[in-house]
Structures are given as C-alpha cells and as structure tokens.
C-alpha cells in the first residue's frame, strides 16, 4: 500500500456544470418563462445548486484550486453566479462531448499545474444536505485515497426505494481499516437498470452512485488512457496551451476531433476493479433530474420552494410526509 504526506495544497476540486437539465425544463419554463439549466436555478433558499457546489468545493480545496467546467453558452450564468465567489479556473467547453470529455478537460489543466494533485469531482446539479456532514465525508474519502493511491473512490448512497434512473454500485469486500467510514471494493456497476435488476441490486445492498469521485490525477489519467486511447492524445495537446494566448484556439481545435464518451458506462463500468466505494451516511442526497424529486426533497426538508407550486404538474405536487418517514434537520440553505 502506497501513501504520502497530504496537505490541502495537494487537493483540487473539479465542478461539473455543463448539463442542460432537459427533464426539468418544463418546470423551469413555467416558472421563469425561459429555459435555464437546473444547476443555475435557486429552487429553495438563496443559492443556486451551482453556488452550493462552489461553496462546498472551496471548503474541500482552496478557492485557487477549484476548477469549474461548463458549456460555452452557459457563460452568462457562470460569470454572474461567480461574481462574488472566488475560484481558480473557469473553463467553458466549446461543445458538449459527454461526461468523459467534461472530466478530462479540467483534469488536463490540473495535471499541467500539479501532477501530484488529488482530485475531488462534484456534479453541480445534485441536492446535498447538510453540507457540513457532506464535506466531512469527502475529506474522509480524500484521506482514504491518500492511503491507496491507485484507486478511484466513489461516494455511494443507501437507497430508500427502487430506482431505475440512477446508477447502482454493487459492493464487494471491505478494503479500508477505518470502522467509521469503511471503504469497499466494487464488484460491478449498473447504469439505469431494468426494474428487475434494480430490485436485485436493492436486495443485495447496492448503493446509488452519486458520481462524487476522489482520485489522484495520475491514476485517473491512466484509466483514461486505458479506456479512451483515441481521446487522451487530444488532452495531451492541451497541456502546453493552458494559461497562454493559444488556450482558446487549441481547445476549439481539439474539440473538433473530440469523441463523445460516457464516463460512467465507458470507464467506471469497464474497470470495477480499479474503483472502490464509501457509503455517504447522514446526508440527504438527490439527483434533481426531474420535478418529482425536487418536490419530494423540498417537502421532506420542510422548506418553502422558491418557485410557485402552480408550476408543478399534478403528479409532482407536494403531499404530507408518510408516518415513519425519515425527517431531516435543516437550517438556512
């Protein structure tokens, strides 16, 4: 087992903010009268999902070591919502080429700056509460990766229902020695399974995949070469252009050739033996991929939504929490 001395100077955050939120689009259109990607919407409280994620990332790494990747046509949103928040680098992709490119583009920037970095990747369109507990768990994951540098470590959530639109992680034997935050091997992944597969995963103790991932930059880079040998040379070309006058032109050029690969199904699912998982406990997590999940979560935390309830279609209207359902203690969001 390999380890090294870890400081906050080694840790970098990557925030994924390039999604379009198509399934939530009808709700946003009824609410705002125009489309806005869901991560830039404030559904509850005073901060957007994107701003929540930036604030969390800056408590995991320093602001100077926080990198945001978004779509070029999101520039107005990112610039406006970062106006009072510091980050180290804002990268706008020329075009959306799926999630693998969205991860390896900021990774190439970090690798050029700090080849010894340890990375924490967070999607910006998931609801997470409470933030303090989540940050504690991420730091535990960072420490675990530092003890075993050759693994990608995911945070997984214990499911409370059968769900066919999430990715599932099947756990294997425990790897780490920490009893409070055990790390398990991964035996397999299920991406958006059939109902029978999801039911079997639920019964077998599977976890939902949050896509919150921790790894060293070099380990992640090596897995990229293993799974995407035609894509990685394009990011190698980016290395010398970061923070130069040629940065934008080179990025535009390489994206003309950029293949579209899905990080979950075409990397994680192909290399389960290189991935481990830690269960995210005492945290309410939801992928707000459709209005029903937004309504359910806001109802569960006992808050008032920032949008009129009339914007929700009848199936998504809030209803009383069933007797015995888990309550979540909340403060200001």
Secondary structure by P-SEA (a helix, b strand, c coil): ccccccccccbbbbbbcccccccaaaaaaaacccccccccccccccccaaaaaaaaaaaacccccbbbbbcccaaaaaaaaaccccccbbbbbcccccccccaaaaaaaaaaccccbbbbbbbccccccaaaaaaaaaaaaaaaaaacccbbbbbbbbbccccccbbbbbbcccccccccbbbbbbccccccccaaaaaaaaaabbbbbccbbbbcaaaaaaaaaacccccaaaaaaacccccccaaaaaaaaaaaabbbbbccccccccccccbbbbbbccccccccccaaaaaaaaaaaccccccccccccccccccccccccbbbbbccc
